[in-house]
Amino acid sequence: MNKELNKLSFSSAAQPSVLDVNGLCSRWRVSKRTLYRMIDSGECPKPFKVGSTNRWLIRTIEEHEERLASSA
């Protein structure tokens, strides 16, 4: 039983549920400046703040990407 729990905790730890600015820039292959322009123009979902840093739920980004793919 303990081995199963350890495996489950490791699996969920390997998949982050949020992205920071660097993570989203890497995912979309854009610069930070381009990402901020996309946020300002509404092309990117608005982030939420954790302290002074911007974060996005991966679920929100995936939904946004699906909407973009289906409208293309």
MMTF fields as JSON, N, C-alpha, C and O atoms, coordinates in Angstrom:
{
  "mmtfVersion": "1.0.0",
  "mmtfProducer": "UNKNOWN",
  "numBonds": 287,
  "numAtoms": 288,
  "numGroups": 72,
  "numChains": 1,
  "numModels": 1,
  "chainsPerModel": [1],
  "groupsPerChain": [72],
  "chainIdList": ["A"],
  "bondAtomList": [4, 2, 8, 6, 12, 10, 16, 14, 20, 18, 24, 22, 28, 26, 32, 30, 36, 34, 40, 38, 44, 42, 48, 46, 52, 50, 56, 54, 60, 58, 64, 62, 68, 66, 72, 70, 76, 74, 80, 78, 84, 82, 88, 86, 92, 90, 96, 94, 100, 98, 104, 102, 108, 106, 112, 110, 116, 114, 120, 118, 124, 122, 128, 126, 132, 130, 136, 134, 140, 138, 144, 142, 148, 146, 152, 150, 156, 154, 160, 158, 164, 162, 168, 166, 172, 170, 176, 174, 180, 178, 184, 182, 188, 186, 192, 190, 196, 194, 200, 198, 204, 202, 208, 206, 212, 210, 216, 214, 220, 218, 224, 222, 228, 226, 232, 230, 236, 234, 240, 238, 244, 242, 248, 246, 252, 250, 256, 254, 260, 258, 264, 262, 268, 266, 272, 270, 276, 274, 280, 278, 284, 282],
  "bondOrderList": [1, 1, 1, 1, 1, 1, 1, 1, 1, 1, 1, 1, 1, 1, 1, 1, 1, 1, 1, 1, 1, 1, 1, 1, 1, 1, 1, 1, 1, 1, 1, 1, 1, 1, 1, 1, 1, 1, 1, 1, 1, 1, 1, 1, 1, 1, 1, 1, 1, 1, 1, 1, 1, 1, 1, 1, 1, 1, 1, 1, 1, 1, 1, 1, 1, 1, 1, 1, 1, 1, 1],
  "groupList": [{"groupName": "MET", "atomNameList": ["N", "CA", "C", "O"], "elementList": ["N", "C", "C", "O"], "formalChargeList": [0, 0, 0, 0], "bondAtomList": [1, 0, 2, 1, 3, 2], "bondOrderList": [1, 1, 2], "singleLetterCode": "M", "chemCompType": "L-PEPTIDE LINKING"}, {"groupName": "ASN", "atomNameList": ["N", "CA", "C", "O"], "elementList": ["N", "C", "C", "O"], "formalChargeList": [0, 0, 0, 0], "bondAtomList": [1, 0, 2, 1, 3, 2], "bondOrderList": [1, 1, 2], "singleLetterCode": "N", "chemCompType": "L-PEPTIDE LINKING"}, {"groupName": "LYS", "atomNameList": ["N", "CA", "C", "O"], "elementList": ["N", "C", "C", "O"], "formalChargeList": [0, 0, 0, 0], "bondAtomList": [1, 0, 2, 1, 3, 2], "bondOrderList": [1, 1, 2], "singleLetterCode": "K", "chemCompType": "L-PEPTIDE LINKING"}, {"groupName": "GLU", "atomNameList": ["N", "CA", "C", "O"], "elementList": ["N", "C", "C", "O"], "formalChargeList": [0, 0, 0, 0], "bondAtomList": [1, 0, 2, 1, 3, 2], "bondOrderList": [1, 1, 2], "singleLetterCode": "E", "chemCompType": "L-PEPTIDE LINKING"}, {"groupName": "LEU", "atomNameList": ["N", "CA", "C", "O"], "elementList": ["N", "C", "C", "O"], "formalChargeList": [0, 0, 0, 0], "bondAtomList": [1, 0, 2, 1, 3, 2], "bondOrderList": [1, 1, 2], "singleLetterCode": "L", "chemCompType": "L-PEPTIDE LINKING"}, {"groupName": "SER", "atomNameList": ["N", "CA", "C", "O"], "elementList": ["N", "C", "C", "O"], "formalChargeList": [0, 0, 0, 0], "bondAtomList": [1, 0, 2, 1, 3, 2], "bondOrderList": [1, 1, 2], "singleLetterCode": "S", "chemCompType": "L-PEPTIDE LINKING"}, {"groupName": "PHE", "atomNameList": ["N", "CA", "C", "O"], "elementList": ["N", "C", "C", "O"], "formalChargeList": [0, 0, 0, 0], "bondAtomList": [1, 0, 2, 1, 3, 2], "bondOrderList": [1, 1, 2], "singleLetterCode": "F", "chemCompType": "L-PEPTIDE LINKING"}, {"groupName": "ALA", "atomNameList": ["N", "CA", "C", "O"], "elementList": ["N", "C", "C", "O"], "formalChargeList": [0, 0, 0, 0], "bondAtomList": [1, 0, 2, 1, 3, 2], "bondOrderList": [1, 1, 2], "singleLetterCode": "A", "chemCompType": "L-PEPTIDE LINKING"}, {"groupName": "GLN", "atomNameList": ["N", "CA", "C", "O"], "elementList": ["N", "C", "C", "O"], "formalChargeList": [0, 0, 0, 0], "bondAtomList": [1, 0, 2, 1, 3, 2], "bondOrderList": [1, 1, 2], "singleLetterCode": "Q", "chemCompType": "L-PEPTIDE LINKING"}, {"groupName": "PRO", "atomNameList": ["N", "CA", "C", "O"], "elementList": ["N", "C", "C", "O"], "formalChargeList": [0, 0, 0, 0], "bondAtomList": [1, 0, 2, 1, 3, 2], "bondOrderList": [1, 1, 2], "singleLetterCode": "P", "chemCompType": "L-PEPTIDE LINKING"}, {"groupName": "VAL", "atomNameList": ["N", "CA", "C", "O"], "elementList": ["N", "C", "C", "O"], "formalChargeList": [0, 0, 0, 0], "bondAtomList": [1, 0, 2, 1, 3, 2], "bondOrderList": [1, 1, 2], "singleLetterCode": "V", "chemCompType": "L-PEPTIDE LINKING"}, {"groupName": "ASP", "atomNameList": ["N", "CA", "C", "O"], "elementList": ["N", "C", "C", "O"], "formalChargeList": [0, 0, 0, 0], "bondAtomList": [1, 0, 2, 1, 3, 2], "bondOrderList": [1, 1, 2], "singleLetterCode": "D", "chemCompType": "L-PEPTIDE LINKING"}, {"groupName": "GLY", "atomNameList": ["N", "CA", "C", "O"], "elementList": ["N", "C", "C", "O"], "formalChargeList": [0, 0, 0, 0], "bondAtomList": [1, 0, 2, 1, 3, 2], "bondOrderList": [1, 1, 2], "singleLetterCode": "G", "chemCompType": "PEPTIDE LINKING"}, {"groupName": "CYS", "atomNameList": ["N", "CA", "C", "O"], "elementList": ["N", "C", "C", "O"], "formalChargeList": [0, 0, 0, 0], "bondAtomList": [1, 0, 2, 1, 3, 2], "bondOrderList": [1, 1, 2], "singleLetterCode": "C", "chemCompType": "L-PEPTIDE LINKING"}, {"groupName": "ARG", "atomNameList": ["N", "CA", "C", "O"], "elementList": ["N", "C", "C", "O"], "formalChargeList": [0, 0, 0, 0], "bondAtomList": [1, 0, 2, 1, 3, 2], "bondOrderList": [1, 1, 2], "singleLetterCode": "R", "chemCompType": "L-PEPTIDE LINKING"}, {"groupName": "TRP", "atomNameList": ["N", "CA", "C", "O"], "elementList": ["N", "C", "C", "O"], "formalChargeList": [0, 0, 0, 0], "bondAtomList": [1, 0, 2, 1, 3, 2], "bondOrderList": [1, 1, 2], "singleLetterCode": "W", "chemCompType": "L-PEPTIDE LINKING"}, {"groupName": "THR", "atomNameList": ["N", "CA", "C", "O"], "elementList": ["N", "C", "C", "O"], "formalChargeList": [0, 0, 0, 0], "bondAtomList": [1, 0, 2, 1, 3, 2], "bondOrderList": [1, 1, 2], "singleLetterCode": "T", "chemCompType": "L-PEPTIDE LINKING"}, {"groupName": "TYR", "atomNameList": ["N", "CA", "C", "O"], "elementList": ["N", "C", "C", "O"], "formalChargeList": [0, 0, 0, 0], "bondAtomList": [1, 0, 2, 1, 3, 2], "bondOrderList": [1, 1, 2], "singleLetterCode": "Y", "chemCompType": "L-PEPTIDE LINKING"}, {"groupName": "ILE", "atomNameList": ["N", "CA", "C", "O"], "elementList": ["N", "C", "C", "O"], "formalChargeList": [0, 0, 0, 0], "bondAtomList": [1, 0, 2, 1, 3, 2], "bondOrderList": [1, 1, 2], "singleLetterCode": "I", "chemCompType": "L-PEPTIDE LINKING"}, {"groupName": "HIS", "atomNameList": ["N", "CA", "C", "O"], "elementList": ["N", "C", "C", "O"], "formalChargeList": [0, 0, 0, 0], "bondAtomList": [1, 0, 2, 1, 3, 2], "bondOrderList": [1, 1, 2], "singleLetterCode": "H", "chemCompType": "L-PEPTIDE LINKING"}],
  "groupTypeList": [0, 1, 2, 3, 4, 1, 2, 4, 5, 6, 5, 5, 7, 7, 8, 9, 5, 10, 4, 11, 10, 1, 12, 4, 13, 5, 14, 15, 14, 10, 5, 2, 14, 16, 4, 17, 14, 0, 18, 11, 5, 12, 3, 13, 9, 2, 9, 6, 2, 10, 12, 5, 16, 1, 14, 15, 4, 18, 14, 16, 18, 3, 3, 19, 3, 3, 14, 4, 7, 5, 5, 7],
  "groupIdList": [1, 2, 3, 4, 5, 6, 7, 8, 9, 10, 11, 12, 13, 14, 15, 16, 17, 18, 19, 20, 21, 22, 23, 24, 25, 26, 27, 28, 29, 30, 31, 32, 33, 34, 35, 36, 37, 38, 39, 40, 41, 42, 43, 44, 45, 46, 47, 48, 49, 50, 51, 52, 53, 54, 55, 56, 57, 58, 59, 60, 61, 62, 63, 64, 65, 66, 67, 68, 69, 70, 71, 72],
  "secStructList": [7, 2, 2, 2, 2, 2, 2, 2, 2, 2, 2, 2, 2, 2, 1, 7, 1, 3, 3, 3, 2, 2, 2, 2, 2, 2, 2, 2, 6, 7, 7, 2, 2, 2, 2, 2, 2, 2, 2, 2, 2, 6, 1, 1, 7, 7, 7, 3, 3, 3, 6, 6, 3, 3, 3, 3, 3, 2, 2, 2, 2, 2, 2, 2, 2, 2, 2, 2, 2, 2, 2, 7],
  "xCoordList": [0.825, 0.0, 0.867, 0.596, 1.896, 2.772, 3.444, 3.593, 3.85, 4.491, 3.538, 3.948, 2.258, 1.264, 1.077, 0.988, 1.017, 0.86, 2.057, 1.897, 3.255, 4.459, 4.451, 4.827, 4.027, 3.986, 2.976, 3.243, 1.817, 0.802, 1.292, 1.093, 1.939, 2.414, 3.504, 3.58, 4.35, 5.405, 4.812, 5.265, 3.822, 3.204, 2.578, 2.756, 1.849, 1.206, 2.233, 2.018, 3.34, 4.376, 5.113, 5.618, 5.179, 5.889, 5.13, 5.741, 3.828, 3.001, 2.588, 1.705, 3.197, 2.779, 1.367, 0.981, 0.611, -0.751, -0.825, -1.873, 0.286, 0.335, 1.59, 2.583, 1.521, 2.676, 3.017, 2.127, 4.297, 4.721, 5.026, 4.836, 5.489, 5.773, 6.78, 6.571, 7.863, 8.881, 8.329, 8.639, 7.511, 6.924, 5.997, 6.018, 5.177, 4.252, 5.007, 4.661, 6.027, 6.857, 7.516, 7.566, 8.011, 8.632, 7.595, 7.858, 6.439, 5.381, 4.961, 4.774, 4.812, 4.345, 5.492, 5.259, 6.716, 7.903, 7.803, 7.978, 7.519, 7.466, 8.316, 8.64, 8.671, 9.424, 8.467, 7.247, 9.041, 8.222, 7.45, 6.272, 8.113, 7.461, 6.269, 5.207, 6.439, 5.344, 4.195, 3.028, 4.524, 3.481, 2.689, 1.459, 3.38, 2.667, 1.815, 0.736, 2.272, 1.449, 0.198, -0.892, 0.369, -0.775, -1.786, -2.993, -1.306, -2.204, -2.96, -4.179, -2.238, -2.857, -3.898, -4.911, -3.649, -4.571, -5.711, -6.626, -5.661, -6.706, -6.456, -7.316, -5.289, -4.956, -4.538, -4.439, -4.297, -3.867, -4.759, -5.093, -5.145, -5.937, -5.184, -3.956, -5.934, -5.337, -4.756, -5.382, -3.581, -2.981, -3.595, -4.288, -3.339, -3.651, -2.32, -1.281, -2.375, -1.155, -0.907, -1.826, 0.343, 0.816, 1.936, 3.051, 1.628, 2.563, 2.655, 1.649, 3.853, 4.021, 4.216, 4.484, 4.082, 4.316, 3.008, 1.992, 3.057, 1.904, 1.919, 2.972, 0.741, 0.592, -0.67, -1.628, -0.642, -1.802, -2.041, -1.092, -3.291, -3.606, -3.381, -3.776, -2.755, -2.519, -3.85, -3.96, -4.859, -6.192, -6.706, -7.28, -6.506, -6.946, -6.196, -6.798, -4.891, -4.079, -4.478, -4.596, -4.686, -5.096, -6.453, -6.644, -7.396, -8.705, -8.564, -9.221, -7.715, -7.473, -6.867, -7.273, -5.906, -5.27, -6.282, -6.252, -7.173, -8.209, -9.158, -9.537, -9.539, -10.41, -9.733, -10.366, -8.432, -7.693, -7.618, -7.78, -7.376, -7.252, -8.588, -8.615, -9.684, -10.977, -11.484, -12.308, -10.997, -11.426, -10.578, -10.925, -9.474, -8.57, -9.031, -8.381],
  "yCoordList": [-1.196, 0.0, 1.256, 2.184, 1.308, 2.473, 2.741, 3.896, 1.689, 1.858, 2.508, 3.349, 2.121, 2.716, 4.192, 5.01, 4.538, 5.944, 6.766, 7.877, 6.229, 6.945, 7.158, 8.228, 6.153, 6.269, 7.35, 8.141, 7.376, 8.38, 9.783, 10.708, 9.954, 11.286, 11.748, 12.93, 10.827, 11.197, 11.593, 12.563, 10.873, 11.177, 12.561, 13.33, 12.883, 14.192, 15.304, 16.426, 15.014, 16.026, 16.298, 17.401, 15.311, 15.479, 16.375, 16.988, 16.467, 17.291, 18.562, 18.505, 19.696, 20.92, 21.304, 21.066, 21.894, 22.296, 23.767, 24.248, 24.484, 25.896, 26.174, 25.452, 27.215, 27.676, 29.089, 29.891, 29.394, 30.769, 31.392, 30.75, 32.613, 33.325, 32.557, 32.377, 32.106, 31.375, 30.082, 29.726, 29.379, 28.132, 28.339, 27.562, 29.389, 29.661, 30.161, 29.805, 30.978, 31.429, 30.237, 30.179, 29.302, 28.104, 27.274, 26.796, 27.104, 26.295, 26.88, 26.141, 28.19, 28.854, 29.366, 29.875, 29.238, 29.698, 31.185, 31.568, 31.988, 33.439, 34.093, 33.47, 35.343, 36.089, 36.58, 36.56, 37.016, 37.565, 38.787, 38.951, 39.632, 40.846, 40.488, 41.101, 39.501, 39.068, 38.507, 38.776, 37.732, 37.178, 38.302, 38.251, 39.313, 40.424, 41.192, 41.67, 41.318, 41.946, 41.117, 41.66, 39.785, 38.888, 39.013, 38.974, 39.161, 39.346, 40.655, 40.695, 41.734, 43.055, 43.097, 43.787, 42.356, 42.383, 41.369, 41.358, 40.515, 39.522, 38.21, 37.329, 38.065, 36.826, 35.716, 34.555, 36.06, 35.102, 35.308, 36.444, 34.226, 34.389, 35.224, 35.184, 35.971, 36.769, 35.845, 34.852, 36.163, 35.35, 35.685, 36.692, 34.844, 35.2, 35.435, 34.922, 36.208, 36.591, 35.678, 35.33, 35.303, 34.644, 35.545, 35.512, 36.342, 37.389, 38.387, 38.974, 38.584, 39.521, 38.801, 39.443, 37.468, 36.717, 36.3, 36.087, 36.191, 35.761, 34.252, 33.648, 33.647, 32.206, 31.923, 32.696, 30.799, 30.322, 28.874, 28.104, 28.497, 27.084, 26.406, 26.934, 25.249, 24.52, 24.221, 24.279, 23.902, 23.623, 24.816, 24.629, 26.02, 27.231, 27.39, 27.738, 27.141, 27.271, 26.205, 26.496, 24.972, 23.903, 24.198, 23.953, 24.722, 25.09, 26.202, 26.175, 27.163, 28.263, 27.73, 28.131, 26.832, 26.248, 25.439, 25.469, 24.72, 23.953, 24.883, 24.602, 26.004, 26.986, 27.541, 27.693, 27.845, 28.375, 27.339, 27.681, 26.082, 25.024, 24.764, 24.506, 24.83, 24.554, 25.707, 25.503, 26.913, 28.056, 28.252, 29.053, 27.531, 27.684, 26.884, 26.907],
  "zCoordList": [0.0, 0.0, 0.0, -0.762, 0.83, 0.883, -0.45, -0.848, -1.141, -2.443, -3.431, -4.23, -3.383, -4.278, -3.97, -4.885, -2.699, -2.319, -2.761, -3.266, -2.574, -2.999, -4.503, -4.981, -5.247, -6.696, -7.111, -8.015, -6.442, -6.756, -6.427, -7.214, -5.261, -4.924, -5.86, -6.195, -6.286, -7.21, -8.554, -9.162, -9.023, -10.316, -10.309, -11.255, -9.255, -9.225, -9.025, -9.482, -8.353, -8.16, -9.468, -9.673, -10.348, -11.607, -12.569, -13.445, -12.433, -13.304, -12.563, -11.707, -12.863, -12.18, -12.623, -13.767, -11.717, -12.068, -12.444, -12.874, -12.282, -12.659, -13.48, -13.394, -14.261, -15.03, -14.603, -14.319, -14.556, -14.333, -15.699, -16.733, -15.701, -16.95, -17.796, -18.995, -17.188, -17.946, -18.53, -19.667, -17.75, -18.226, -19.406, -20.361, -19.345, -20.447, -21.678, -22.805, -21.469, -22.599, -23.291, -24.52, -22.514, -23.097, -23.846, -24.95, -23.257, -23.867, -25.207, -26.174, -25.275, -26.504, -27.368, -28.464, -26.893, -27.619, -27.998, -29.155, -26.996, -27.176, -26.095, -25.084, -26.318, -25.31, -24.219, -24.387, -23.114, -22.032, -22.516, -22.199, -23.276, -23.774, -24.658, -24.546, -25.534, -26.4, -25.561, -25.845, -24.531, -23.666, -23.006, -22.965, -22.489, -21.851, -22.856, -22.506, -24.085, -25.126, -25.392, -25.569, -25.419, -25.64, -24.504, -24.742, -23.283, -22.133, -22.285, -22.113, -22.61, -22.752, -23.865, -23.747, -24.947, -26.086, -25.954, -26.777, -24.922, -24.725, -25.458, -25.453, -26.091, -26.798, -25.835, -26.232, -24.595, -23.568, -22.346, -22.01, -21.681, -20.447, -19.417, -19.339, -18.638, -17.574, -16.504, -16.137, -16.011, -14.949, -13.595, -13.449, -12.622, -11.237, -10.538, -10.952, -9.49, -8.766, -7.577, -6.836, -7.413, -6.197, -5.71, -6.231, -4.712, -4.309, -5.442, -5.842, -5.962, -7.076, -8.408, -9.423, -8.412, -9.643, -10.315, -9.653, -11.63, -12.41, -12.563, -12.765, -12.465, -12.632, -13.447, -13.434, -14.152, -14.9, -14.532, -14.391, -14.376, -14.205, -15.55, -16.589, -15.532, -16.782, -17.45, -18.675, -16.656, -17.199, -18.015, -19.088, -17.521, -18.226, -19.54, -20.556, -19.533, -20.747, -21.759, -22.949, -21.298, -22.216, -22.853, -24.045, -22.065, -22.61, -23.649, -24.689, -23.364, -24.303, -25.609, -26.699, -25.484, -26.67, -27.488, -28.719, -26.808, -27.516, -28.279, -29.415, -27.632, -28.318, -29.561, -30.606, -29.442, -30.582, -31.704, -32.875, -31.354, -32.344, -33.048, -34.251, -32.306, -32.913, -33.773, -34.665, -33.509, -34.321, -35.562, -36.43, -35.657, -36.811, -38.008, -39.053]
}
